[in-house]
């Protein structure tokens, strides 16, 4: 079993009561983006850029939660549908190469076919390849104090995750303002969680921790998009279908969903 387990019991009944009362309140979890909002047409001339914010689909994966303390073991992970805010910024280095920050981190996009947005006309067919990556930790915590003020406890959940996202984008400009596109995206995922409880009572500090197994996984999305653009303003609607799978030596979880999102942005 690829699992590390370390558990030190608290000396007071009060600490155990607190753990039970906190069940489910804190988790080691992270969100996997399902939408991308990337188009195959680059911006164009050097240093031209665009930025957008939006709302779309994500898949939340919980690796452990505070109930694990009462069991002194890690349960199987749980995946569920979620939604959230997205941000996107792109900057052209040369007409066919953009760098960007997107839902799955920092990346680069190379347009291998067709005209960039500044020169694209109706009938333009475009193809681009993009890659992005991110390494981060998502943390949650809760703190409680006893009524007497002599005891305090903190429970923290931390999920460390890593993304390596690859995209193949194809688009067709149906009119000067309307670009239709397809994004075939696959995101390779590595993740690990840690639950920690720290208690202080009458000057004595104790710590309990539970570490999850290391997980490998993949999120795959087929996304269809419409970008409507004007001189400085643009918006995107992006429906699609996504599948998430993560597994360790002992556990595995998978979830499929229809995804949908939209963004509003500006060109500079």
N, C-alpha and C positions, 0 to 999 in steps of 0.2 A: 504494500500500500504506500503510494507516494505521498505521505502525509507526515508533517511534523506536528507533534502535540506536546505542549508544555502547560501544566496546570498546577497552580499552587493555591491551596484552600485558604480562605480567610478565616480568622480566628473568632469572628463574632457572627451571631445569628443575624444581626442587622445587615451585614454585607450580603448574605444569601437572600434575605428578603428583598433587598434592593435589586439584585440580579433578576429575580423572578419578576419584579414589577417593571423592569426595563425590557422584558422579552419582546423582540420584534421592533423595538424603537430605534436601534442602531444596527447598521449592516455594513459589510464590506461589499460594495456593489459599484458598478460602473455602467455607463450607457454606450451602446454601440450605434453609431449613426447608420440609418438605412438610406436616407436621401443624401445626394451629393451636390446638386445644383451646378454641375460643371457642364459647359458647352464645348463643342469641338472647335469653334472659331476663337482664335486668339484675339487680343485687343487690336494689335496692329503695330504702329510706330513705337520706337523705343520710349519707355517710361509712360506710355499711356496706361491707364489703369481703370479699375472699377471696384466697387465695394457694395455689399448687400447684407441685409439681415432678413431672417425669415423664421418660419416655424414649420416643423416637419416631424417625421417618424424616427423613432429610435427604439432599440431593443435593450431593456435593462436586464443585466445579469447580476444576481445576488449570489456571491460565493459563500457567505456565512452571515449570521446575525447574532444578536445578543442572547438568543435562546440557547446557543451552543455552550455557554458557560454552565448552565444547569445540567447539561448532559455530558460535559467534558469531552465532546467529540464534534467533529465536523460533519454536517449533513450534506447531502447532494445539492449542487447548485440549482437555482431556479431562474428561468428566463420568462420575461413577461413583456407585453407591448408597452411602450412608453412614447411620449412626445416631448419636444422641447425646442428651444431657440437655436438657430443656426446662424453662423457668421461666415462671410466669404469675402476675400480681398485678392485681387489679381493685379500683377504688374508685368508689362511686356519688357523683356530685355532686348530682343530683336523681334521682327514681325512674326516669326514662327516659334518663338520660345517665350513662354510666360512662367513666372514663379507665382505661387499663390499660398494663401492660408485658407484651408477649407475645413469641412466637418471632420476629416480624419487626419488633420495636421498640416505641417508644412510640406510643399511639394513643387513639382515642376510639370509643365505640360508642353509637349512638342506637337505642333500641327504638321502633319505629314502630307496633307492633300487639301487643296482648295485655298481660297483667299481668306485673309483675316477680316475681321469685322469692318475695319475702316474702308476696305475696298470691295467687300462682298456685295454682290447684286443678286436679284432674284434668279434662282436656278443654281446658285453656288452649292456644290456638294463638298463637305468637309469631313476629314478624318483626323483624329488626334489621339495620342497616347499620353497618359498621365500617371504619375506615381506620387504618393504622399505617405508620410509617416509621423507618428507621435508616440512619445513615452511620457506617462504622467501617473499621478496617484490621486485617487478620489477618496476624500476622508469625510467621515461623519462622527460626531461625538455628542455626548450628553453628560452633564455634571449634576450631582445632587448633594445636598448637605443635610445632616441630621438636625432636628429641631433644637438640640442642645448646642450645636455648633462645634462639637468635639470630633465629629466624623465627616468625612467628605469622600465622594467616590466619582470616578470618571470612567466612562466606557467609550472606547473609540474603535471604529471600524475603518480599515484602510484597504483599498483595492488598487494594486499596482498593475497597470496594463500597458501593452505595447501594440501599436498598429503598423502594418505595412500594406498599404492599399494600392492596387493597380487597376487602371481604368482604360477601356477602349471606347472611344466616343465617335459617333457618326452622326452627321447632321445634314439637313437640306433646308436652304433658305427659300421658302415659298413666296415671299414678297420682301420688299425692302425692310419691312418692320417685323416679320414673323420668321423665326427659326425653329424648326422641329428637330429634335435630336433623340438618340438612343445612347444610353450609358450602360455598358456591361462592366460591372465593378466587382472585385473580389478582394476582401480585406483579411489578411492573415493576422491572427490575434494570439498574444501570449498574456496570461494574467495570473495573479496570485493574491490571496487575501490574508489579512491578519486582524484578529480581534484582540483588543487589550483592555483589561480593567485594572485601574490603579485605585487603591483605597488608602486613606489615612485616618487612623483612629488612635487617639491619645498619644500622638507623637510617633506611632508606628506605621510605616508605609509598607504595603504589600502589593504585589503585582501578579496578575494571572494573564496568560496569553494563549491564544489558539491560532495556529497557522494552517491555512488550507493547502492542499496539494497545488502544484503548478499545473496550469491548464493551457492547452493549445487549442486553437479554434479557427474558424473561418466564417466570415459573413459575406454572402453573395447576393447581389442585387441586379435586377434588370429594370432599368428606369427609362421612362418615356417622358420627354419634356417639351414644353412650348415656352420660348422666350419671345416676349413682345418688347421691342425697344423703340425709343424715340431719340431725340438729340442728346439728352443727358440722363434720361430716366429709363429704367427697364424693369420688367417683372418676369418671374418664371413660375410656372406651375409644373409639378413633377410627380405624377403617379408612378407606381411600380410594384414589384413583388420582391420580397427579401427573405432570406433564410439564414439563420444563425445556428452554428453548432460549435460547442466547446466540450473538451473531454480531458480527463486525467487517466491515470492507470486504473482507477476504480470507478469514477463517476463520469457521466456524460449527460448533456442536456441539448435539446434542439428545439427551435421554434421557427415557424414560417408565418409570414403576414403580408397583407397588402399594405403598401406604404403610400403616403401622400404628403406633399408639402408645397410651400410657396415662399418666394422671396421678393423683396422690393429693393432696388438699388440704384446707384448713380454711376455714370461714366465720367472720367476726368481726363 
